[in-house]
Amino acid sequence: MILPEWTISDLQERMESGELTARRIAELYTERISEIDKEGPYINSVIELNPDALEIADTLDAERQAGKIRGPLHGISILIKDNINTADRMQTTAGSLALEGHIASKDAFIVKQLRKAGALILGKTNLSEWANFRGKHSVSGWSSRGGLTRNPYALDRTACGSSSGSGAAVAANLSAAAVGTETDGSIICPSQTNGIVGIKPTLGLLSRSGIIPIAHSQDTAGPMARTVADAAILLGAMTGIDGQDKATSLSRKRSYSNYTKFLDRDGLREARIGVARNMAGSNPRVIKIFEHCIEVLKHLGAVVIDPADVPNFDKFSKTEVEVLHYEFKADLNKYLKSVNGTARVHSLEDVIKFNDENSHKVMPYFGQEHMLTAQETKSLREKKYRDALAKNLRLTRKEGIDAAMRKHKLDAIVVPSGGPAWLIDLVDGDSNNWDMESTSPAAVAGYPHITVPAGYIFGLPVGLSFFAQAWQEPTLIKYAYAFEQATQFRRQPRFLPTANLNP
């Protein structure tokens, strides 16, 4: 059968009526993964399937029959990125052959929350290896363990990284929704490039324990789905205070287990929305779509302040990377030290050595410059690191997003999420030549950011981004939902071999 793009609510209604079961849903998605992902168009977004999925589905179906419904995710198949620990028979490798065979000894906190909510972890998604923090000329969506993930709208185009598998899988209807992770752009870019909704939450809303890290000052997991409502359901299921991640203590009384109550078709009425013109770039096709989006916001009752530029949005790129190098070494060493005997590497130094010794498999297209630079860093107590981090936070918060929002009395800021997917290039690596910046200010500040489909350029999706200050997920979800419901821009991918360049 052709699998409809059922929402989470659609699936719940069909399970309630008896038309579907958790087992049947898992079977249908597994069949589609076999047809679309592993054969046919060959998206290659799923790196591994859960061998116990049907058995877990049967347990969830038995609970439903006994009258125990855990919540809106009960029996729903979702996929998670392969840098998130699962204590089952699936590996957790960050796409690296250095971690091949690694079985986590316990679930990541967010996985524990998802299981508690009744979600069925159907499998793991491919990613840019080590979440795209290995080499300087990387190819988004490529990993030595998983190979190359392709964009379902045009198979010769990037699915963007690092949560490329999660973005492509959701777009191709291989699961109801997926979980990605972001340090800077790794949820937003693959979501917008694959024509779906992605939420990069406030730092600390979701626990990072049990997730292979890049940098604790920016890392977060987040939901990726075809609708704002589905992303909101998935986000709420993953929240909670985790003693293993002290950042989550800040979410006390600021988080919700149910974000669907903020879904409001009329949510943009009288909202003060700022247009960050200085972050929008100059691509005429992107700007044309952006201008239309701004008119939609006005039509929906928003008070649009244009321009409402974000100061200093491009003044911290060097120090951002410095901080990432310092934290990557410290955080990855801590993670690898904690893994059990199923892993062959236990430090960044081990990983670098493994990569060198297996370079023909691990580094056929690009190297490990970021890892080498990170290895040379010293303690997080070093003044260079502390000064860089302080500068980044000052320029993105008080003298960045906060300044723009205070000056114009804004509720949120909008900007194009990015440009259309670029051509995959295994020789020279990513060649993204957008002159816009949508992700770094919110990513470095630790502030929330949501992207929603906004249109197409030659059949390739582009998104509209809303971001705001910390803990404003309810506000952003409300605005994104109102925009999505009024526009309904998203359309299904056609798995074309290349973009349709006919005018």
Buried (B, 14 or more C-beta within 10 A) or exposed (E): EEBEEBBBBBBBEBBEEEEBBBBBBBBBBBEBBBEBBEEEBBBBBBBBBBEBBBEBBBBBBEBBEEEEBBBBBBBBBBBBBBBBBBBBEBBBBBBBBBBBEBBBEBBBBBBBBBBEBBBBBBBBBBBBBBBBBBBEBBBBBBBBBBBBBBBBBBBBBBBBBBBBBBBBBBBBBBBBBBBBBBBBBBBBBBBBBBBBBBBBBBBBBBBBBBBBBBBBBBBBBBBBBBBBBBBBBBBBBBBBBBEEBEBBEBBEEBBBEBBBEBBBEEBBEEBBBBBBBBBBBEBEBBBEBBEBBBEBBBEBEBBBBBEBBBBBBEBBBEBBBBBBBBBBBBBBBEBBEEBEEBBBBBBBBBBBEBBEEEEEEBBEBBBBEBBBBBBEBEEBEEEEBEEBBEBBBBBBBEBBBBBBBEEBEBBBBBBBBBBBBBEBBEEEBBEBEBEBBBBBBBBBBBBBBBBBBBBBBBBBBBBBBBBBBBBBBBBBBBBBBBBBBBBEBBEEBEBBEEBEEEE
